[in-house]
Amino acid sequence: MMELRLTAEEEDLLRDLLQEHQTHLLREIAKADHHEFRDGLRRRCTMLEAILDKVQAPVHAAA
């Protein structure tokens, strides 16, 4: 497991970059002709969505 501490500004930038890349991947998936290539892009998009969910999840500090 990796822990990454970011300022609010850094977190916003990371979230924006991930969302931009997700949009790019979705466009590439729509244009892809080869089944295997499209599947690879879909796997990357799924992983990216999981990372975005983690970045967007509220952080609960340990008491």
PyMOL commands that set and color helices and strands:
alter all, ss='L'
color gray80, all
select helices_A, chain A and resi 8-31+35-56
alter helices_A, ss='H'
color red, helices_A
deselect
rebuild
show_as cartoon
